[in-house]
Amino acid sequence: MRVLGMISGTSHDGIDVAVVDFRLEDGVLRGVIEHTGSTPYAPALRERLVRMLPPARFDMADVCALDTLIGQAFAEAAAAAVGDAGGADLVCSHGQTVFHWVDGGQVLGTLQLGQPAWIAERTGLPVVADVRTRDVAAGGQGAPLVAMMDALLLAGRPGRPAALNLGGIANLTVPLPAGALAFDTGPANALIDAAAVRATGGRLAYDEGGRLAAAGRVDETLLARLLAEPYFDLAPPKTTGKELFNAAYLDQALAAGPEPAHEDVVATVTALTARTVAAQVHRHGVDEVIAAGGGCANPALMALLRQELRGVRLSTSDALGVPADAKEAIAFAMLGWQTAHGLPTNVPSATGAAGGRILGAIVPGTGPLRLPEPLPEPLRTPPTALRLEQPVRRPAETGESEGGSPAAYPRV
């Protein structure tokens, strides 16, 4: 089955896509990555989206319009990806998270926009969407959903490896004998992007090449103030987002004391990401970190991570056949494959859900909805490992990757 996975992450910069041809052999899910790419949001759409993000308030007309506009953008990106890959059987669209309703550490609801009917209408393919809500309904955090892919990719590696994603938010997956531990460690690019916008008066939406951070010095007083955030001390399962770590959050932290130079603010929030990630890596006895996400293209962030992770091997997911800037799109392609085959995709030990659940709702395509025959009873469990063949490198000019870092940057 060839599945197109699609997502726009917490950096809200564009739509990442991946077409993967999956087959199951002796409990191992094998995939050929046939296409990856990224389509930046149109400037007007991104501006409208960012303007509506927390803590902003908006009405239902805004929600309806954004659901339609994002859905249409996803539909065009899907049609292009299917054409470039020479076809697909199914689409799995994460859409764009605009709100994660958390109260007292418990997730009560989650909202992703990008109406999947536009994708089904444009491509004629069935679409799996609304993939987080079922886990929330089962008492889970609704995130991180990449935990199963991470655990399968890391299966059989020596020591205690972990997978790290550096998107707008950083999340860590640590496979353990009792089940994978996976949670958001805190901000990755979220506050770095906010600081870059502040430093350049909006001229830059992110710290291009980590140059602003490299030009500044870490302000230890500000860093200590940021590290006092209660979220960092919460025990997993836990999840966070731009509902907490946003531009207003940074403004509040800066207002509590003398404001450092702009470049020093960028350097400090970059150090915050490295420090909070490393704290969790050391806390859980991890000896190898395999990173992915747009943050991998920020040399300043990666240098600080290496400094904080002394004694821990650090590499990117490219070593496992997974392009660092397309990993989440590949993960949602896998999620779509599992949903189509009636297999649970959440990891209860990671999200806190009452049990494994088949995720998502399915929008039929042009013709009758035809799902695969159920797997034979011995195989009616999630795969035990995932192996991906070397993907075709996407062209540098396709745009920006998750986290706002151009794909043209050399991987660190």
N, C-alpha and C positions, 0 to 999 in steps of 0.2 A: 504494500500500500504506500502510495506517494502522498505525503502530507505536507501542506504548507503551514508553517507556524508563523504567527505574527504578534508583535508586541510593540507598544510604545511605553517606555519605562518612566521612572520618576524624575528623569531630567526633561521630559516633555519636549524632546528636540525633533523627533521623527519616528518613522515606522521601520522597525527591523524585521526582515523576512528571512525564512530558510525553508527550502524544499528538501525533504529527506525521504528517501526510498527505504522503508523498513521491511525486514523479514525476521522471523523468529526461528532460531535453530538451536535445539537442545537446551532451551531455557535462556539462551543468550539472544538479546535483541540486537540485531546488526543493522546499521544504517549507512547508506551512501548519501552524503551531503551533495546534492546536485546543484544547488544554487543558494547563495546568500546575498543580501543586499540591504540597503537602507535608503529610505526616501525621506528627506527633511520635510517637516510640515511647512506649508506655505506661510510666509511671515505674518500675514493677517490672521491666519488660523491660530498660529502659535501665540501671538499676542493676545488674542481673545481667550485662549485656554489659560494662559498664565494669569491673566487678569481675573479669572474666576476661581483660581485655586485658593484654598484656605490661607489666611483667615478671611478672605473676601466673602461677601454675602451677595447672593444673586437670586433671581426669581425663576419659576419653572419654564418661562419662555426661553431664558438663557440655556437652561439644561436641555430643552428640546432641540434648540438650534445647534448646540454643540454636539449632541448625540448624533444628529443628522450629518453635520459637517465632518466630524471625525469618521463616521461610518463611510461617507463618500470617499474620504482620503484613503481609508483602509481598502475600500473596494478597488480604487485605481491602482494602489500598490500591489494588491493581490493579483489583479489581472496582468500587470506587468511581470510579476514573479512567475506566474503560471506560464506565461508566454515564453519567458527566458528559459524556464526549466523544461519546456516541451510537454507540459501537462501536469495534472495532479488529480488525486481522487477525493481529497478532503481538505478543508481549511480549518485550522484552529486559531481563533483570534482572541487574544487576551483583551484587546481594546486598550483604553487609556484610563487608568485609575484617577479619579478626581476627588474621592473621599473615602477614608477608612474610619469608621465610627468606633472609637475605643473609649470605654468607660471603666475606670478602675482596673485597667489592665486586661479587661475582657473585650474582645471584638464583638460588637452587636450587629454590625452591618458593613457592607463594602459596596462601592459603586464604581463600575467601569463603564465608560461611554464609548460609543462607536457602534451604532446599530448594525448587527450582523446581517440583517436582511439586505442591506445595500451590497454586501460582499456576495451573497448568494445570487442576487439579481444580476450583478455584473459578471460573475464568473460561471454561473450555472451549477456551482458545486455546493454540496452540503457544508454547513459551517457549524463547528462546535464553538460556543461562546459562553459568557457568564460563568467562567470556570472557578471562581473563588467562593461563590455564595454557598454551595453545598457543604463545603468544609466548615464555614461559619455556622450554618444551620445545625451542624453536628457538634457544635461546641468548640470548634477550632478557631485559630487566628486568621484563617484564610491565606496564610503566608508563613514561610516561603514555600512556593509550590515547586521550585527547582530541586527540592531535597531528594526526591526519588531519583532523578537523573544524576545528581551528584553522587549519591550512594552507589548507583550502578556503575558509574564511570570509575569510582575509586575502589570498587570491589577487587580484592586480591593484592592491593598495594601494601608493601611492608610498613611496619610502624603504625603511627596514627596520623593519616593524612586528613586534610580538610580542604574543602572547596570554598573559595571566597569570591563573591560578586561585588564589584565596585561600580554600581550604578549611581542613581541619585542617593539611594540608601545602600549601605553595606550589609550584606548578609553572609553568614558563615554556616557551612554544613560539615558536621563531624560524624562520620559513620561509627556507631558503637555496637557491640554485640546485642544489646537490648533494643536497638533501633536507632536510626539517625537522629542526632541532635541538630536542629537547624533553627536559626533565629536572626533577626536584624540586630547588628551590633550598634548601629547608630548611623549618623550621616556619612556618606562618602562624598559624592559631588554636590549634594544639596546646598551645603553652606559654602563650599568653595565657589560654586556658581554665583550664589548670592553676593559673596564678597567681591567677586570679579566684576559683577554688574555695578556694585557700589563704587569700586575703585576706578572704573572707566566711565562713569556716568551713563551706563547702558550701552556703551560702544561695543563691549564684548559681553557675550552671554555666558562665557566660561573662561577659565584660565588657560588660554591657548598655549600648549606646550609646557605648561607649568612655569611660564616665565615670570609671572607676577610673584608667585611664591618664592621662586629662586632669587628674586630681587629684594625680598623682605627678610625680616628676622622674626623668629617666634617670640611673641610677647607672653612671658610666663604668667603674668598676672591675669591676662585675659584667658589664657589656656586653662588656668586653675579654675576660673569662674565657669568656663564652659564644661569642664570635667565634673563639676558639682551637679550637673543635670541628673535628677533621680532615675531617669530611664536606664542609665548605664548600669545601675546596681540591681535592676530587676532580674529575677531568675527567669530563664526560658521555660516554656515557650513564650515568646514576646515578639511583637511586631510594631513598627513605627513608620512614619512617612513625613511628607511635607505638611501634614496637619500640625506637626510639632516643629520640625527642623526646616524653617523657612526664613525669608528675608526679615520678617517682623521679629522672629526669635533672635536673629543676629543683632538687629537694631536694639533690642532690649538688653542684650548682653553688653553691647558697646556703651549704652547709656548709663550703665552702673559704675563707670569709672572713666578716667582719662582715655580718650580714643587714640589708639596707635595710628601710625601712618598706614595708608591704604594697603601698601604692599605687605606690611607687617600683619595686617588683619588676614590677608589671603594666606600668608605663611602659617599663621596660627591656626586657622581652621583646617588647613591641610594637615598640620601636625595633629590636630584633634582626631581626624579620621584615622591616621596611622596609629596613634596612641590607643584609641578605643578598640580598634581591630586587634592590635597586638595583645592587649590585656586579655581578651577572650581566647585568643590562640594559646597563650601561656596558661591561662586558667584551666583549659581543658586538655593540657598535655599534648598538644599537636606538635609534630616534628616535621611536617611538610605542608606547605600551603600552595594550592594551585589556583591562581587568580584569573578572573575574567571580568568583562565589563569595560566601559569607557575609561574608567580610572586607570586602567593598565597603560593607557597612552599618555599619562601625565608623569613625566620623568621625576618631577619634584615629589609627588606622592609616592611613587615606587621607591625612590631613594630613601625617604623617611621610613617607609615600611621595612625595607631591608635593615635599616639602622635599629628599628624597634624589635625586629624579629631575628636578632643575632642568635645563631645556633639552630635556626629553623630554615629548612630549604624553601625557597620561594621561586616559583616559575609561573608561566601562564598556561591556560588550558590548550593552547596550540600543541603542546607536547602530547596531548591525548587525542589529537585529531579534531579538536573543537576550536574554531576561530574565536579568539577572546572577545571580539566585538559582535558575535552572532550567537553566543551560547544560549541566551534566553529564548531567542526565536526557535532554536533547535529544540530546547526543552519543551516549548509549547507544541511543536510538531509531534514530539513523543507523547505529550499529554493527549493530543487528538487521537493518535493511534490507539492508546490505551482505552480511551472512552469508546471509540468505535468497536473495540473488541470486548467491551464490558468489564474492563479491569479497573480497580481503584488506582488512583494516582496520587492522592494525598498520603502523607506519612504521619500517622497519628502521634508518634513520639516527638515529631517536630512541631506540628501545629496545635496539638492538644485536643484534636477531635476525638469523638467517642469511638471511632473506628475508621477503617478504610472506606472510602466512598468513590463511586464513579462520578467524575466531575463534569459539569457543563450542561448546557442545553443545546439541542441540535436544531438548526434551521435547515429544512430540506432545500435542495437545489432545484434545477429546472424539472427533472423527472422524478419518479417515485424514489423514496428514500430506501436505499438498499445497504444494509449494514453487513459486515462479514459474518459468516457462519460462526457460532460460538466455538471457542477453542475446545479441543478435547479436554475431558475432566482433569487429567494429570497436568495440563498446561494452564488451567484456569486460575492461575495466580500470576502476579507481576513477574516479569523476567528477573533472573538472578544477576545479570550483568548487562552492560551496554557497551558495544564496540562500534566506533564510527570510523569510516574510511576517510582518508585524506581529502578534504574538500577542495573544490576549485576556489582559488583566491578571488575575492571580489575586486573589481577595479577601484582604484583610489578615488576616482571622480564620482562615485555613487553617492557621496554625501557624508553626513555625520552619523556617528555611531552613538549608542546609549551612553549617556554621560556628557555628550556634547563635544567629543573629541574626534576630529576628522580621521577617517579611515586611512588617509595618506600618511599619518604619522607612523614611524617605525615602532614596532612593538618592543617593549622594554624587557 
